[in-house]
């Protein structure tokens, strides 16, 4: 009986985990600190544009940026959506030229621009 209860609990935990989300490893990343430090933000931008070195976090973020852009962060947890919005708004307001370079790199035909804009403006 104890085995059945343990198995049932394990199944419940597995079923309750989001099936298709990005790794929550960086959910506590301080995006506001990044945005507030223009030098650091610029370094991340250069990393994303493959114009400079990347931190381990930058490398990990760089792997998911294209998919997150194309799917409006469909695999993001609510916390990750908040982090993405913070960083993107930081680029848009503090480094608009670099933001445009990132957009041109990841969405050269502009096919995801409107949907991503709607994602940024939403609260989901």
ChimeraX commands (.cxc) that place a marker at each C-alpha (Angstrom):
marker #1 position 0.00,0.00,0.00 radius 0.5
marker #1 position 2.86,2.35,0.88 radius 0.5
marker #1 position 4.45,1.68,-2.52 radius 0.5
marker #1 position 1.23,2.61,-4.30 radius 0.5
marker #1 position 0.99,5.88,-2.38 radius 0.5
marker #1 position 4.62,6.76,-3.17 radius 0.5
marker #1 position 4.09,5.90,-6.83 radius 0.5
marker #1 position 0.88,7.94,-6.96 radius 0.5
marker #1 position 2.67,10.91,-5.38 radius 0.5
marker #1 position 5.53,10.62,-7.88 radius 0.5
marker #1 position 3.10,10.51,-10.81 radius 0.5
marker #1 position 1.27,13.56,-9.44 radius 0.5
marker #1 position 4.51,15.52,-9.23 radius 0.5
marker #1 position 5.58,14.56,-12.74 radius 0.5
marker #1 position 2.17,15.37,-14.19 radius 0.5
marker #1 position 2.08,18.75,-12.45 radius 0.5
marker #1 position 5.42,19.85,-13.92 radius 0.5
marker #1 position 5.14,21.98,-17.04 radius 0.5
marker #1 position 5.88,19.66,-19.93 radius 0.5
marker #1 position 7.45,21.99,-22.39 radius 0.5
marker #1 position 9.15,24.87,-20.62 radius 0.5
marker #1 position 12.65,26.24,-20.62 radius 0.5
marker #1 position 15.01,25.27,-17.82 radius 0.5
marker #1 position 14.13,27.29,-14.70 radius 0.5
marker #1 position 17.82,27.53,-13.77 radius 0.5
marker #1 position 17.91,31.28,-14.47 radius 0.5
marker #1 position 14.48,32.20,-13.11 radius 0.5
marker #1 position 16.20,34.17,-10.35 radius 0.5
marker #1 position 18.45,36.03,-12.79 radius 0.5
marker #1 position 18.39,39.73,-11.90 radius 0.5
marker #1 position 17.21,41.18,-15.21 radius 0.5
marker #1 position 16.69,44.63,-13.73 radius 0.5
marker #1 position 20.32,44.75,-12.58 radius 0.5
marker #1 position 21.37,43.85,-16.13 radius 0.5
marker #1 position 19.16,46.57,-17.62 radius 0.5
marker #1 position 20.38,49.16,-15.11 radius 0.5
marker #1 position 24.02,48.52,-16.06 radius 0.5
marker #1 position 24.41,49.84,-19.61 radius 0.5
marker #1 position 27.91,48.39,-19.99 radius 0.5
marker #1 position 26.71,44.94,-18.98 radius 0.5
marker #1 position 23.61,45.22,-21.17 radius 0.5
marker #1 position 25.81,46.18,-24.12 radius 0.5
marker #1 position 28.09,43.19,-23.46 radius 0.5
marker #1 position 25.08,40.85,-23.47 radius 0.5
marker #1 position 23.92,42.46,-26.71 radius 0.5
marker #1 position 27.32,41.86,-28.29 radius 0.5
marker #1 position 27.14,38.26,-27.11 radius 0.5
marker #1 position 23.69,37.80,-28.66 radius 0.5
marker #1 position 24.93,39.38,-31.90 radius 0.5
marker #1 position 28.05,37.18,-31.88 radius 0.5
marker #1 position 30.22,40.31,-31.74 radius 0.5
marker #1 position 31.80,39.62,-28.38 radius 0.5
marker #1 position 32.37,37.01,-25.69 radius 0.5
marker #1 position 29.48,35.49,-23.77 radius 0.5
marker #1 position 29.08,34.66,-20.11 radius 0.5
marker #1 position 27.75,31.16,-19.34 radius 0.5
marker #1 position 24.31,32.74,-18.84 radius 0.5
marker #1 position 24.63,34.62,-22.12 radius 0.5
marker #1 position 25.44,31.39,-23.96 radius 0.5
marker #1 position 22.40,29.69,-22.45 radius 0.5
marker #1 position 20.12,32.64,-23.25 radius 0.5
marker #1 position 21.50,32.77,-26.77 radius 0.5
marker #1 position 20.37,29.19,-27.36 radius 0.5
marker #1 position 16.72,29.96,-26.61 radius 0.5
marker #1 position 16.39,33.49,-28.00 radius 0.5
marker #1 position 15.48,32.49,-31.58 radius 0.5
marker #1 position 12.77,30.05,-30.51 radius 0.5
marker #1 position 11.42,32.37,-27.81 radius 0.5
marker #1 position 11.13,35.17,-30.38 radius 0.5
marker #1 position 9.40,33.00,-32.94 radius 0.5
marker #1 position 6.92,31.56,-30.46 radius 0.5
marker #1 position 6.35,34.66,-28.30 radius 0.5
marker #1 position 7.99,32.82,-25.42 radius 0.5
marker #1 position 5.53,29.90,-25.57 radius 0.5
marker #1 position 7.86,27.67,-23.53 radius 0.5
marker #1 position 8.60,30.36,-20.96 radius 0.5
marker #1 position 7.37,30.10,-17.40 radius 0.5
marker #1 position 5.56,33.21,-16.08 radius 0.5
marker #1 position 8.80,34.29,-14.38 radius 0.5
marker #1 position 10.78,33.83,-17.60 radius 0.5
marker #1 position 8.22,35.91,-19.52 radius 0.5
marker #1 position 8.72,38.69,-16.98 radius 0.5
marker #1 position 12.52,38.46,-17.34 radius 0.5
marker #1 position 12.35,38.52,-21.14 radius 0.5
marker #1 position 10.08,41.56,-21.12 radius 0.5
marker #1 position 12.42,43.39,-18.73 radius 0.5
marker #1 position 15.53,42.72,-20.82 radius 0.5
marker #1 position 13.85,43.48,-24.15 radius 0.5
marker #1 position 12.44,46.76,-22.84 radius 0.5
marker #1 position 15.91,47.60,-21.55 radius 0.5
marker #1 position 17.40,47.08,-25.00 radius 0.5
marker #1 position 14.55,48.99,-26.66 radius 0.5
marker #1 position 14.90,52.05,-24.41 radius 0.5
marker #1 position 18.62,52.14,-23.62 radius 0.5
marker #1 position 20.22,50.57,-26.71 radius 0.5
marker #1 position 17.65,50.95,-29.51 radius 0.5
marker #1 position 20.24,50.56,-32.29 radius 0.5
marker #1 position 21.48,47.33,-30.77 radius 0.5
marker #1 position 17.87,46.16,-30.32 radius 0.5
marker #1 position 17.29,46.78,-34.03 radius 0.5
marker #1 position 20.40,44.74,-34.86 radius 0.5
marker #1 position 19.06,41.89,-32.72 radius 0.5
marker #1 position 15.68,42.08,-34.45 radius 0.5
marker #1 position 17.36,42.10,-37.86 radius 0.5
marker #1 position 19.46,39.09,-36.90 radius 0.5
marker #1 position 16.68,36.99,-35.42 radius 0.5
marker #1 position 13.76,38.14,-37.59 radius 0.5
marker #1 position 15.20,39.51,-40.83 radius 0.5
marker #1 position 11.89,39.27,-42.69 radius 0.5
marker #1 position 9.87,40.82,-39.86 radius 0.5
marker #1 position 7.45,37.92,-39.75 radius 0.5
marker #1 position 7.39,37.69,-35.94 radius 0.5
marker #1 position 7.53,41.40,-35.14 radius 0.5
marker #1 position 3.83,42.02,-34.56 radius 0.5
marker #1 position 3.22,38.87,-32.52 radius 0.5
marker #1 position 6.30,39.53,-30.39 radius 0.5
marker #1 position 5.19,43.15,-29.87 radius 0.5
marker #1 position 1.83,41.85,-28.64 radius 0.5
marker #1 position 3.65,39.47,-26.29 radius 0.5
marker #1 position 5.69,42.36,-24.87 radius 0.5
marker #1 position 2.56,44.43,-24.30 radius 0.5
marker #1 position 0.59,41.61,-22.68 radius 0.5
marker #1 position 0.74,40.58,-19.06 radius 0.5
marker #1 position 0.61,36.80,-19.61 radius 0.5
marker link #1:1,2 radius 0.2
marker link #1:2,3 radius 0.2
marker link #1:3,4 radius 0.2
marker link #1:4,5 radius 0.2
marker link #1:5,6 radius 0.2
marker link #1:6,7 radius 0.2
marker link #1:7,8 radius 0.2
marker link #1:8,9 radius 0.2
marker link #1:9,10 radius 0.2
marker link #1:10,11 radius 0.2
marker link #1:11,12 radius 0.2
marker link #1:12,13 radius 0.2
marker link #1:13,14 radius 0.2
marker link #1:14,15 radius 0.2
marker link #1:15,16 radius 0.2
marker link #1:16,17 radius 0.2
marker link #1:17,18 radius 0.2
marker link #1:18,19 radius 0.2
marker link #1:19,20 radius 0.2
marker link #1:20,21 radius 0.2
marker link #1:21,22 radius 0.2
marker link #1:22,23 radius 0.2
marker link #1:23,24 radius 0.2
marker link #1:24,25 radius 0.2
marker link #1:25,26 radius 0.2
marker link #1:26,27 radius 0.2
marker link #1:27,28 radius 0.2
marker link #1:28,29 radius 0.2
marker link #1:29,30 radius 0.2
marker link #1:30,31 radius 0.2
marker link #1:31,32 radius 0.2
marker link #1:32,33 radius 0.2
marker link #1:33,34 radius 0.2
marker link #1:34,35 radius 0.2
marker link #1:35,36 radius 0.2
marker link #1:36,37 radius 0.2
marker link #1:37,38 radius 0.2
marker link #1:38,39 radius 0.2
marker link #1:39,40 radius 0.2
marker link #1:40,41 radius 0.2
marker link #1:41,42 radius 0.2
marker link #1:42,43 radius 0.2
marker link #1:43,44 radius 0.2
marker link #1:44,45 radius 0.2
marker link #1:45,46 radius 0.2
marker link #1:46,47 radius 0.2
marker link #1:47,48 radius 0.2
marker link #1:48,49 radius 0.2
marker link #1:49,50 radius 0.2
marker link #1:50,51 radius 0.2
marker link #1:51,52 radius 0.2
marker link #1:52,53 radius 0.2
marker link #1:53,54 radius 0.2
marker link #1:54,55 radius 0.2
marker link #1:55,56 radius 0.2
marker link #1:56,57 radius 0.2
marker link #1:57,58 radius 0.2
marker link #1:58,59 radius 0.2
marker link #1:59,60 radius 0.2
marker link #1:60,61 radius 0.2
marker link #1:61,62 radius 0.2
marker link #1:62,63 radius 0.2
marker link #1:63,64 radius 0.2
marker link #1:64,65 radius 0.2
marker link #1:65,66 radius 0.2
marker link #1:66,67 radius 0.2
marker link #1:67,68 radius 0.2
marker link #1:68,69 radius 0.2
marker link #1:69,70 radius 0.2
marker link #1:70,71 radius 0.2
marker link #1:71,72 radius 0.2
marker link #1:72,73 radius 0.2
marker link #1:73,74 radius 0.2
marker link #1:74,75 radius 0.2
marker link #1:75,76 radius 0.2
marker link #1:76,77 radius 0.2
marker link #1:77,78 radius 0.2
marker link #1:78,79 radius 0.2
marker link #1:79,80 radius 0.2
marker link #1:80,81 radius 0.2
marker link #1:81,82 radius 0.2
marker link #1:82,83 radius 0.2
marker link #1:83,84 radius 0.2
marker link #1:84,85 radius 0.2
marker link #1:85,86 radius 0.2
marker link #1:86,87 radius 0.2
marker link #1:87,88 radius 0.2
marker link #1:88,89 radius 0.2
marker link #1:89,90 radius 0.2
marker link #1:90,91 radius 0.2
marker link #1:91,92 radius 0.2
marker link #1:92,93 radius 0.2
marker link #1:93,94 radius 0.2
marker link #1:94,95 radius 0.2
marker link #1:95,96 radius 0.2
marker link #1:96,97 radius 0.2
marker link #1:97,98 radius 0.2
marker link #1:98,99 radius 0.2
marker link #1:99,100 radius 0.2
marker link #1:100,101 radius 0.2
marker link #1:101,102 radius 0.2
marker link #1:102,103 radius 0.2
marker link #1:103,104 radius 0.2
marker link #1:104,105 radius 0.2
marker link #1:105,106 radius 0.2
marker link #1:106,107 radius 0.2
marker link #1:107,108 radius 0.2
marker link #1:108,109 radius 0.2
marker link #1:109,110 radius 0.2
marker link #1:110,111 radius 0.2
marker link #1:111,112 radius 0.2
marker link #1:112,113 radius 0.2
marker link #1:113,114 radius 0.2
marker link #1:114,115 radius 0.2
marker link #1:115,116 radius 0.2
marker link #1:116,117 radius 0.2
marker link #1:117,118 radius 0.2
marker link #1:118,119 radius 0.2
marker link #1:119,120 radius 0.2
marker link #1:120,121 radius 0.2
marker link #1:121,122 radius 0.2
marker link #1:122,123 radius 0.2
marker link #1:123,124 radius 0.2
view
